[in-house]
């Protein structure tokens, strides 16, 4: 989140020696042509920090490939499975199969990610939900790549590789990011597209700062492509236009505050428009291509969807920070508290460090000449969306899942802040050799502890809370934990295993009657076909499965034979209601 160029590191470095003349000290072969020196092979250009990052990412891919079947089915997923298949039929029939246009309220969302998942569901020899787990987990790692790229670009050549590694780890080790990646078909894919949009915006901003000609057309086109992909998942991604517009305004303002007259400012603005205009039609075209309902009326339907989401009809109360809050009247502190208890402590330290370094450098450097547009891009990506949510009284629930797209820029800023501490420690205590290694060892220890916590909670990483609220045990009475009911899937699997162990294989063919408090698909997808739901939750019942988000009505008395819990907090349970055998 560095807004201006810092001179701390540069002042501490020795002056560079003059470059030798071309060919000095050696003879050029006859006929040799002068030009750019040959680039070293890629493996030689990689720093140890780059190698460490790719090793960590490879390990993460292996973990995703081994653990994706462990995650349960969430509330929204059955609808997204159906929506994706209908969207695939829309494209396969060239628009003749119109079933996708009136499905629930999902037609208001772009179908980009659901269509991709539906395609893989038909191609891979896996269960439908297992396929979605695998594709979702790998998609979350694409967000890690975007964060690493942003941090490398902003930190610069000197420490960029290290900053990229730290920032990538910051995102990867946020339990909410890891857990949601596998089973969240809207928020994480949108967050990944938003992260890559920010990545290319940073490249565009650097081009505006460093080159009289401005950014390359390739960078502008990629900005439009990634922005369009975000809109092709959720039309509310129009909010991402805010940082883009503010970077452009900051570029013009820098010239004006540096002494440019009205004519010069107008010329600068016109050059911006001429250079960046191509991003808008690319973004709009990608959005329309990924959204069947918008293809029917490309001008009116996107606007109608935006209007519908501005007054989203979801009105209920839930527990947050120990108090009852209402989705349509959230307190201003909802997001700060939400992120404050869901981000690892070391990342909060990195965010404070980034804010401190940015403020200190801003005070030391002249304004506006010292303002960096890539810093403007990152800062607005972090601050603008929460401000918009508070200003518009947006409807939020299920913790902070609707704002997961803030996690990549927050992880980037935290990584830059921690990298800044590693850079400045030797400058602060130049005669001491231990502060930098000690702080590095502390970061490694924090990462290892975080991995241990996530492994302990697996596959319920999303219920993690930091120590400011006492972890999962402390958060249990104050926050919702498994609000999507994915723990019911494990409860169903364990019930099946328990009955087979008690009664043998014949238990699989018994006509057991099942009552569920929670999302039914999360349960019945994993139960034997002979086990049937009770009709309208009435009549005789053999087993009762429930999760603990809601106070289920008329909980029947019986013995719990399965409990899904972490750190003493029960997430789901199975109650045996059969008559005891004589």
Number of C-alpha atoms within 10 A of each C-alpha: 32 28 24 26 19 17 11 12 13 11 10 10 8 7 8 6 6 6 6 8 7 10 9 8 8 7 7 12 7 6 6 7 8 9 7 6 6 6 8 8 8 7 9 8 10 12 12 11 17 18 14 15 21 14 12 16 20 12 12 16 15 11 12 21 15 11 15 22 18 15 22 26 28 23 19 15 19 17 13 21 20 16 26 24 21 23 30 23 19 19 16 11 11 10 17 10 15 17 15 23 21 12 14 10 11 17 19 24 25 27 31 25 23 26 24 16 26 23 14 17 21 13 10 11 10 14 12 16 22 21 22 27 28 23 22 26 27 18 19 23 22 18 28 26 24 26 35 30 25 30 32 22 20 27 21 11 10 12 20 22 25 25 32 30 27 28 35 28 21 28 30 25 22 22 26 24 28 23 24 24 28 30 28 23 22 22 19 29 27 26 27 28 26 27 30 27 24 27 28 24 28 27 24 28 25 19 18 21 17 12 10 8 12 17 21 15 14 12 20 21 20 21 27 26 25 26 30 30 31 30 30 29 26 23 22 18 21 13 15 19 14 16 22 21 12 16 25 21 13 18 23 20 18 19 16 17 12 12 11 15 12 10 9 14 18 14 13 19 17 12 14 19 12 10 16 21 14 15 22 17 14 20 23 18 17 20 29 24 20 24 27 27 24 24 15 13 11 17 11 10 15 23 12 13 19 18 12 12 15 14 12 14 11 12 12 12 15 17 17 20 17 13 10 13 17 17 19 18 14 19 12 14 9 19 18 11 13 18 19 16 20 23 23 23 16 18 24 21 14 25 22 16 22 25 17 15 21 20 15 15 19 19 11 13 15 11 13 17 13 16 21 24 28 27 22 24 28 26 20 18 26 21 14 14 18 18 13 13 16 16 10 10 17 17 20 21 21 16 21 18 19 16 19 19 25 20 24 31 29 27 29 36 33 29 34 31 29 28 25 20 20 20 16 15 17 17 15 11 12 10 8 11 11 12 15 17 13 12 15 16 12 13 15 13 12 17 19 13 12 18 15 12 16 22 13 13 18 17 21 25 21 24 24 25 26 16 15 13 17 12 17 21 16 16 23 22 14 16 24 20 23 23 21 23 24 25 28 34 26 23 27 23 16 19 23 18 16 15 15 14 11 10 10 11 12 9 19 18 11 13 13 18 19 23 24 21 21 23 20 21 19 25 27 19 15 19 21 17 12 13 19 16 18 16 11 7 12 9 9 14 18 16 23 20 23 25 26 20 20 12 10 13 7 6 11 13 10 14 12 14 15 18 21 18 14 16 12 10 17 17 24 25 22 24 21 20 18 14 8 6 4 3
